[in-house]
Amino acid sequence: MKVRARDAKEVWKEEFESSPTRDDGVETSTISGIPLKPLYTADDLPKRDEEMPGAFPYTRGIHPGGYRGRLWTMRQFSGFATAEETNRRYKYLLANGQTGLSVAFDMPTLMGQDSDAPTSRGEIGHCGVAIDSLADMETLFDGIPLGEITTSMTINSPAAILLCMYIAVAEKQGVPASALGGTLQNDILKEFIAQKEFIFPPEPSMRLVVDSIEYCAKEVPKWNTISISGYHIREAGSTAAQELAFTLADGMAYVDACLERGMRIDDFASRLSFFFDAHIDFFEEIAKFRAARRIWARWMRERYGAQDERSLKLRFHTQTAGVSLTAQQPELNIARTAIEALAAVLGGTQSLHTNAMDEVLALPTDKAARLALRTQQLLAYETGVANTIDPLGGSYFVEALTDEIERQAEVYFKRIEELGGVIPAIEASFFQKEIADSAFRYQQELEQKRRLMVGVNEFTVDDEEPMEILRIDPKLEGEQVARVQEVRRTRDQARCSKALAALRKAATGTDNLMPYILESVRAYATEGEIMNTLIEVFGIYTETAVI
């Protein structure tokens, strides 16, 4: 049999080499630059024991039943204008079959500023919902039972504050914190690496992350206290291997910090979750997801000695690639998103957000958001891809590509370790330079037409009809400013001042800050007031520019 297989390969090689080949100058490597063979066979795979879903190292998935047991959670990242407006959008999406909420906050909220701060002008409610205090959070989830639904919140520097607001809303609904399920992004390291929405220096920033992990391990045990995010690293221009390596390195840095605090690995590791980008290079993305599970499982068992099987299982949310969307011929974004979502599903994601076709232009309209959700439902119920577990497992190409991405990630781990770890590497601008170089290479390929982006550098049209987009009513900004000022006017000021003073004192010491933040939130201290209290102790961080 071996002789026949070898002979067949030699015959194919001779025929291939004598056949016409494309001469269009377009790259045949992956979008990340990994060279690809024209054909993969069994010779490209190492000999290893057969892997099964739900078994170490989880390359084929973390659950034995895959999607035959449970479909992925369908989330749409949503938030705009005021809490009242966004509450209506949430109810609309839930009525149309969405199975989990995902909160997008506006820029002032992401940066820890109140809506009436001078620097918030013109930004209120434009890239997400404005949340200034517990009063806004109460409105945001009005009529939505928090004990029956999971919520993901994409916020980082002020993450502990928004989590405390969520806990306080649940308390008012009669739902104990121990019953809450959901995910907090809370990934400050990738802010220093890619997204740049940091406020405090790295050390106190890490303290807040570990405080939230430690607190939730005891008080909110069903909550995923961090979503270690490669998405923004990829959106900044990284390769797939860089996204994978830098994200998992961040995850290990959080594990190290928790262990230094005195926590046991199996007390918190099962509630670490991940967030990846699903880019347009279909097979590369599938291989990336499979490699991620394998690497994490091995490192958690061999390096950290985790005993609980749940600690070994990498669980992740996926969002289709915003950076792949185009303003030109935006209807094509429907197809791009469907392909990227299919890659996420075939890669075994636990949760998925599909971008709307108009998100490159503005926050999505109701129609565009519904269509993006319908894309997930079509994948789940019409294509049959959820009926077989890891249907690409065993593919010569996918398995070889999985191995190669894992190999490249391991090279990066060694380089980061040689620099002294993630934070020293951030301070040396290592990650930033690597991403910048990759982004530059990709842009050059587009400009030289070595890679084609349909509708952008090829297959263009001269006249396009403008698309109707969601526009935020300017009067809503004034209403939000008035709302936060009314909260300050009507709250128990003595209780609020006392809570903030206690928080300031605790920040100068070593206490876990979560109880102090929670009490400040309950007293209707605004997000900006809480952040400014911490800034008085921690200071702010200024990044060294990468040239």
N, C-alpha and C positions, 0 to 999 in steps of 0.2 A: 504493500500500500504506500509506503514511504517513497519507493522508487517512482511509482506512478504520479504521486503528488509533485515530486521534484521535476519529473519530465514535463508535466502539464505546465508548471510555472515557467520552465525554460522555453516551451513552445509559445506561451503567452508573451514572454519578454521579447522574443524575436519578432512576433507579429506586431507588438506595440511599437517597437523601435522602427519598424518599417511603415507604420501608419502615419497619416497626416497629423500634425500637432498644431494647436492654436498658436498664433503668432500675433496676438493683440496687445502684448505688453502688460496684461493685467496679472497681478500677483496670484500665485497659486498657494502661497503660504496662508496660514490662518491670519485673522485680523490682528493678532498679537505678534505675528512674525515667525511662528513655528513652521519650519519647512515641512511640507507634506509629500509623501510618496504618492505616485499615481495609483498604487494598489497595495493593500495590506493583506497578509496571509498569516497562517498559524506560526510562520517563522518569526513574525514580529512580536510574538508574545512569550514572556518567560514562563517556565513551568511553575505553576503554583496550584495549591489545593483549590478545588471548586468553592466559590463563595456563594452564600445564600442570603436572601433578604432577612433582615432582623438579626443577623449573626455577625460577630466581629470579623472583619473591620468595618462592616456596614457600607461597603462600596455600593452594594445593590439596594440600599435603603435601610432605614432604622426600624421598620416594622415588618414582621413576617408577611402580613397581608397586603402591604402596599396600599393602593387606592381601592382594592377590593374590600378592605376593612373600613376605610373612611376617606372621603375625598379631601383635598386640600381646602383650607379656609379661604373663601373668596372675599378679599378686602379691596376697597377703593379708597386710596389716599384722598381725603376730602376735608375741606375747610376753606371758608372765604367770608369776608366781611365781618359780621357780628356773630355772636353765639346764637342768636335767635335765627338768623338766616341759615347758618350751618346746621342747626337742629332740624330745620325743615328738610335740608338735603339728606341728612342721615335717615330720617323717617322715609323719605322717598326711595333711597337705595335699599333699605331693609325691606320695604314693601315690594321691591323688584327682585328680591332673592339674594341680596348680599348677606353673608353669614358672619361678618365681623366688622367692627368699625376701625378706622385708621385716621387719626387726627393730624391735619396739617395746620400748623400755627403760622401766623404772620411774622414778618421780620422783627418788629419790636419785641414780640413775645419770645422769639428765638434768642434774641440778644439781651433778654432780661430787663427790658425797658417798658415803662407804662405808656399807655396811649397818649397821655397829655405831656410827655417829655418832648422838648423841642426837636430832638433828633428823630422822633417818630412821625413827624408830619409827612404826609404823602405816601406813607408805607402801610397805614393801618388797614388791615383786612385784604391786602392785595395778593399776597402769596399764601394766605391761609387765614385762619380765624384769629381774631384779637381776643386774648384772654388776659385780663388784668388782675382779677381777684377771684375768690371763691364764688362771688355772685355771678360772674360770667360762666364759671364751670357748672354751676347749678342750672343755668339757662341752657347751656350746651347739651346737657343730658336730661333735660326735662322730658318726662314721659318715656324714657328709655331705661328699662330695668337693668341696672349694672350687675345684678346677681345672675342674669341669664344670658349675658353676651360678653364676648371678649373684646378688648379695646387695645389698639396699638397707638402709642403717642410718639411722634417723631420730634424729639427735642433733646438737647444735650447739656449745655452749660447750666440752664435753669431746671434740668430734668427732675431733680429731687422736689422742687417746689410744685411742679405740675402734678407729680405723682401724689404729693400730699393733698393737693386740691381734689384729685380723683377719689382718694380715700375718704376725704371729708364729705364729698357729695354722696358717696355710698353710705356713710354713717347717717346722713339725713334721710336716705331712702330706707334705712333700717337694714342695710346689708353690711355684715361684718367684714373687715379687711381680709380675714382669713378665707372668705368665699370669693374674692375677686380674682378674675383671670384676665390676663392681657400681657402686653409687652411695652417696656419703656426703652427707647433707643439708648439714651444715657451713655453714649460712646464718645468720650471726650478725646481719646487719643487720635481718632480719625479726623477730629476737628483740627488738631495741630498738623496732621498730615495732609489733609485735602480740602475740607469744606470751610475752615477758618472762622467758625462761629464760636471761638473760645472767648473766655472773659478772664478767668483767673489763670495764674501760672500753672504749670503741669502738676506740681506736688499737691497743692490744695484742691485742684480739680480732681485728682485721683482720690483724694480723701473723701470727697463727696460721693464719688461712684462707689467706693468700698462701703461707706456708711449706708448707702441705700441697699446694697447687696446684703450686708449684715443684718440690717433692720428687717428686710423683707423675708429673709430666710426664717426668721422667727415669727413675724407678725402677718406677712402676706405671702404664705408659702406657695400659692398657685401662680404667683406673678413672675414673669420673666423680667428680671430686674435690669437686664442690659441686652441690647440687640447690637452685637458687634458687627459693624457695618463696613462691608466692602463696596457697597453701592456708590458712595460718594467718592471713594478712591478711584473706581472705574470711570465714573462720570468726569473726573478731573483729567483723565487721559491715560490711566495705567493700562498695562496689558492684563490678560486674564490671569497669568501666573503671578504678576505683581499684586493684583487684587486679592488673590487667594493667599499668598504668602504674607502680605502686610496685614490682612484681616486676622489670620490665625495667629500671627505674632502679637497683635494687639490683644487677642483673647488670652494668650499665655501670660501677657503682662498683667492683665486683670487677675488671673489666677494667682500669680506670684504675689500680687499686692494683698489679696485676700488671705493667703497663707501667712504672710508676714503679720497680718492683723491677729492671727491666732485661730482662724477658722479652719475647719476640717474640709478637705477637698470634696467629700461626698455630701457635705451639708449645703453646698451652694452650686456645685458644678452642673447639676441637672437643670438649673434655671438660667443658665447662660444660653442665649440664643444668638443666631447670626442672621445677617441681612445681605443678600448678594444681588448683583446686577445680572439681568439676562440680556446680553448683547445680541447682535444680529448674526454672528458667526455660529451657526446652529450647533454643530458637533463640538466645537471648542467649549461652548458653554455647558453642554451636557457633561463633558469630560471634567470640567472644572468642579461641578457640583459633586460628582462621584469621588474625585480626588480629595475634596474637602472633608468628606465623611471619613475616608480612610486615614488621612493624616491626623485628624483630631482624635480619633479613637486610639490610634497607636501612641500618640504623645500623652494622652491622658492616662493610659494604662502604664506605659513604660517610664515616662518621666515623672509623673505625679502620683503614681501608685493608686489611682482610683479603683475602688472595688465595686461600687454600685454600677450596674450596667447602664443606668440612666445617665451617669456622668460621662460615659464614653460616646453617647449618641449625639452627634451634631444635628441640631434642629435649626431649620432656616426658613426665613421669609424671602421671597423674590419679588423684585419689581422690574418690569420691562425697561429697557434702556431709554431714558429721556434724551440722552445725547444722540441717539440714533434717529430721533424724530426730525422732520424737516418742515420748514415754513413753506417751501415750494411744494406744490401738489400735495397738500396735507392729507388728502384722502388715502394716499399711499401708506400713511402711518397706521391705518387699520391693518393692512397686510403685515407690516413690520411687527406690530405688536402681537399679532396672532402667531407669527413664527417664533418670536422670542418667548411668548407664553408657553408654546408647545415644548420648547427646549427646557424651560423650567419644570414642566410637568414630567417630561421624560427623564429629567435629572433628579426627580423625587422631592420637590419642594413641599413643605408643610403648609405654606400660606403664599398667596399670590396677589399682587396688584398689577392690573393691566392699565397702561397709560392710555389716555384718550387722544384722539387724533388731533385735537386742537390745543393740547397742553404746551406745545412749542410756542404758541401765540398768546395764551392766557390760561387762567384756570378754566377747567372744562365746563361746558354748558350741561344742563340736565340730559339732553339728548346724547351728547358725546360720552358722558359718564355712563349712561345706560348701555350704550353700544359697547363700551369697553368691558362692562360687566357681562354682557351677553356673550362676548368672545370667550370668556372663561367657561360660561355655562355650555356653550357649543362644544368646547374641548371636552368637558366632563361628560356630556350626555349624548353627543352625536358621533364623535370620531372613533370611539372604541379604545383610545389610548389608556384609559384608566382600568381596562379590563384585564390586562396582563402586567404583572409586576416586573419592573425594570426590563422592558421589551428589547432594549438595545444591549443588555448584558451579553457578553460573549462575542459581540461584534469585533472583528480583528482591529478595525480602525478605531472604534471608540475605546477599546481597552488599551491599545497602544498610545492613544492620545491622552488618556487618563494617566498612564504611567509617566509620560513625558511632562505633563503639567505638574505632577507630583515631584518629579526630579528637579524641575526648575524652582519650585517652591522651597525645596530642601536647601538648594544653593543659597537662596535668599535668607533662610533661617540662620545659616552659618555666618553670612555677612553681617546680619543684625547682631548676632551674639558677639562677633569680633569687635563691634562698635560699643559693646557694653550693655546692649538691650535697647528696648524701644525708645525710652525717653532720651537717652544719650544720642540715639540715631536721629530723633526728631531735632534735638538741639544742634546736631551737626548738619541738618538739612538733607540727610541721606534720602529719605522717602521723597521729599519734595523734588530733588534733582532727578531721581529715577523716573518719577511720573512725568516731569517736564520733558525729559528726553524722549520718552515713549510717545507723548502727545505730539511733539515736534515731528517725530518720524512719521506718524500716521498722517499728519496734516500735509507733509511733503508728498506722501504717496497719493493723496487726494488731488493735490495741485498738479502733480505730474501724470494724473490719470492712470497710475499703476493700480489704484483701487477706484472703483466706480460707486458713486452714490446716486441712485436713480432720481432724476429730477433736479439734481444739484450740479454735478459736473458732467452729466450725460443724460440724454433723453429728456431734455428740458422743453418747456413750452413758453412762448413769448407772452401771451396774455392769460392771466388767471383771474377768475372772479374772486373777489374778497370773501373770506369765510366769516360768518356771523360768530362773534365771540362773546364770552361773558364779560360784562363791564360792571365794575363796582361803583355804586351810586356815591358820588362825592359827599353827600349829606350824611352818610353813615359814619364818616370819620368824626364829625362834630357830635353825633349822638353817642359814639363810644367814649369820647373825651368827657362828655357830660356824665356818662354813666360811672366812670371811675371816680370822678370828683364827687358824685353823690354818695358813693360807697364810703369815701373818706369822711364825708359830712355826717353820715348817719350811724356809723359804727361806734362801738364802745372804745373811745380813744385811749382810755386808761389801760384797758386790757391789751390793746394793740401795742402800745408803747412798752408795756411790761414784757410782752412776748418778744419783741424785737431786742430789748435790752438783754434778756436772757439768752437769746440767740447769739448776740454779739459776744457776750461773756464766754459762752460755750465754744465759740469759734476760736478763741484765744487758747483754749485748752485742747483736750484730746477726746472729749465726749463724742458719742455718735450724735450728729446734728439733726437726724431725722425727727425725733420727738419735738425738738425746738422749732423746726420749720413747720411741722404739723400744727403746733399750737399757734404760731404766727398766722398760718392760713385760716385756722378756725376763728381767729380774731379779726379776720378780713383785712389783714395787712396785704398790700398789693405786691405783685411780683417784683416791681421795681424797688419797693422799699426793702424787701427781703434781700434782693441782690445787692443793693447799696450797703446794707448792713454788713454783708459778707465781704464786699470790696474794701470796706474800712479796715478789715483784718487781713484779708488775703492779698489785696492789691489787684492790679490788672496786668495782663501779659502783652508784650509787644514782640512780634516775630522778627527775626533777622531775615532780610530779603534774600531770595535766591537769585543770583545773577548768572 
